[in-house]
Amino acid sequence: MANISGFFGNVVKEMRKVSWPKRKEMTRYTVIVLSTVVVMAVFFAVIDLGISEAVRWFLAL
C-alpha cells in the first residue's frame, strides 16, 4: 500500500512541475487540431468516393 501512495504522491509532484499552456495557446492548438481533422476527413472522403466510383465503373464493364 505504501508503494501506491508513494506513486500517487510522486505523480502530484510531477504534475505541479508541468508548464501548462495559456488559454490563447490552447485555443490555437485546438483550432489547428480540429482544422487538420476536418481537412483529413474531407481528403479521405474524396479518395473513398473516387475509389468507389472506379470500382463501380470497372464492374459495370
Backbone as CSV, one residue per row, in Angstrom:
resi,resn,N_x,N_y,N_z,CA_x,CA_y,CA_z,C_x,C_y,C_z
1,MET,0.814,-1.186,0.000,0.000,0.000,0.000,0.858,1.249,0.000
2,ALA,2.021,1.192,0.648,2.902,2.356,0.719,3.424,2.712,-0.667
3,ASN,3.663,1.691,-1.505,4.160,1.952,-2.848,3.128,2.698,-3.682
4,ILE,1.865,2.363,-3.522,0.808,3.009,-4.295,0.658,4.464,-3.873
5,SER,0.640,4.721,-2.570,0.503,6.106,-2.114,1.738,6.924,-2.490
6,GLY,2.905,6.304,-2.438,4.130,6.982,-2.862,4.100,7.304,-4.343
7,PHE,3.584,6.382,-5.132,3.464,6.606,-6.569,2.581,7.814,-6.852
8,PHE,1.396,7.845,-6.238,0.481,8.957,-6.484,1.029,10.268,-5.924
9,GLY,1.774,10.192,-4.859,2.438,11.391,-4.337,3.438,11.943,-5.337
10,ASN,4.206,11.047,-5.963,5.158,11.467,-6.985,4.448,12.022,-8.212
11,VAL,3.307,11.444,-8.564,2.533,11.945,-9.701,2.096,13.379,-9.434
12,VAL,1.606,13.649,-8.232,1.163,15.002,-7.878,2.338,15.976,-7.951
13,LYS,3.501,15.586,-7.454,4.693,16.446,-7.516,5.053,16.774,-8.958
14,GLU,5.050,15.766,-9.812,5.415,15.979,-11.213,4.380,16.833,-11.945
15,MET,3.106,16.650,-11.617,2.061,17.445,-12.270,2.189,18.923,-11.907
16,ARG,2.700,19.222,-10.730,2.908,20.621,-10.340,4.050,21.254,-11.124
17,LYS,4.967,20.450,-11.643,6.100,20.963,-12.414,5.748,21.230,-13.877
18,VAL,4.614,20.717,-14.315,4.234,20.827,-15.724,3.947,22.279,-16.076
19,SER,4.438,22.691,-17.231,4.156,24.029,-17.741,2.909,23.937,-18.616
20,TRP,1.763,24.337,-18.073,0.506,24.224,-18.784,0.369,25.375,-19.773
21,PRO,-0.209,25.124,-20.957,-0.363,26.208,-21.937,-1.401,27.236,-21.484
22,LYS,-1.181,28.459,-21.945,-2.130,29.537,-21.637,-3.381,29.354,-22.488
23,ARG,-4.436,30.090,-22.165,-5.711,29.967,-22.871,-5.545,30.257,-24.367
24,LYS,-4.770,31.277,-24.712,-4.580,31.644,-26.117,-3.877,30.519,-26.889
25,GLU,-2.848,29.940,-26.277,-2.140,28.826,-26.916,-3.061,27.622,-27.087
26,MET,-3.838,27.331,-26.058,-4.735,26.171,-26.110,-5.791,26.359,-27.192
27,THR,-6.291,27.578,-27.320,-7.269,27.857,-28.372,-6.644,27.651,-29.742
28,ARG,-5.425,28.146,-29.930,-4.724,27.979,-31.202,-4.498,26.503,-31.515
29,TYR,-4.042,25.752,-30.530,-3.802,24.323,-30.739,-5.095,23.586,-31.076
30,THR,-6.172,23.957,-30.403,-7.462,23.312,-30.656,-7.940,23.580,-32.074
31,VAL,-7.802,24.828,-32.518,-8.202,25.179,-33.888,-7.353,24.418,-34.900
32,ILE,-6.072,24.314,-34.650,-5.186,23.587,-35.564,-5.578,22.118,-35.641
33,VAL,-5.830,21.499,-34.500,-6.191,20.079,-34.483,-7.526,19.856,-35.193
34,LEU,-8.531,20.673,-34.876,-9.842,20.493,-35.494,-9.803,20.734,-36.996
35,SER,-9.069,21.756,-37.438,-8.987,22.006,-38.879,-8.238,20.883,-39.592
36,THR,-7.212,20.345,-38.957,-6.490,19.217,-39.551,-7.398,17.999,-39.668
37,VAL,-8.189,17.744,-38.644,-9.114,16.609,-38.679,-10.135,16.787,-39.802
38,VAL,-10.668,17.997,-39.945,-11.655,18.248,-41.000,-11.023,18.074,-42.377
39,VAL,-9.834,18.632,-42.579,-9.154,18.501,-43.877,-8.877,17.037,-44.198
40,MET,-8.399,16.289,-43.216,-8.105,14.872,-43.458,-9.384,14.083,-43.719
41,ALA,-10.465,14.409,-43.026,-11.738,13.714,-43.247,-12.242,13.968,-44.663
42,VAL,-12.169,15.218,-45.119,-12.592,15.539,-46.486,-11.693,14.841,-47.497
43,PHE,-10.398,14.850,-47.249,-9.449,14.194,-48.158,-9.783,12.711,-48.309
44,PHE,-9.952,12.022,-47.184,-10.226,10.592,-47.258,-11.614,10.303,-47.814
45,ALA,-12.568,11.193,-47.595,-13.893,11.012,-48.178,-13.817,11.118,-49.699
46,VAL,-13.051,12.071,-50.198,-12.893,12.229,-51.648,-12.169,11.021,-52.243
47,ILE,-11.121,10.573,-51.582,-10.390,9.391,-52.055,-11.312,8.172,-52.060
48,ASP,-12.082,7.993,-50.995,-13.010,6.861,-50.905,-14.059,6.935,-52.006
49,LEU,-14.585,8.114,-52.244,-15.572,8.287,-53.313,-14.960,7.958,-54.669
50,GLY,-13.742,8.417,-54.887,-13.067,8.129,-56.158,-12.830,6.644,-56.364
51,ILE,-12.366,5.970,-55.336,-12.126,4.526,-55.447,-13.446,3.789,-55.645
52,SER,-14.484,4.193,-54.932,-15.791,3.542,-55.083,-16.321,3.698,-56.501
53,GLU,-16.202,4.896,-57.042,-16.667,5.122,-58.417,-15.834,4.332,-59.425
54,ALA,-14.534,4.236,-59.192,-13.680,3.462,-60.101,-14.063,1.980,-60.065
55,VAL,-14.343,1.454,-58.898,-14.739,0.044,-58.784,-16.089,-0.169,-59.446
56,ARG,-17.058,0.747,-59.227,-18.370,0.624,-59.884,-18.217,0.655,-61.405
57,TRP,-17.393,1.575,-61.890,-17.166,1.687,-63.331,-16.533,0.412,-63.869
58,PHE,-15.542,-0.114,-63.138,-14.875,-1.337,-63.575,-15.834,-2.540,-63.586
59,LEU,-16.693,-2.647,-62.585,-17.632,-3.758,-62.505,-18.743,-3.634,-63.541
60,ALA,-19.027,-2.424,-63.992,-20.080,-2.211,-64.983,-19.623,-2.594,-66.374
61,LEU,-18.336,-2.754,-66.574,-17.829,-3.125,-67.913,-18.237,-4.481,-68.281
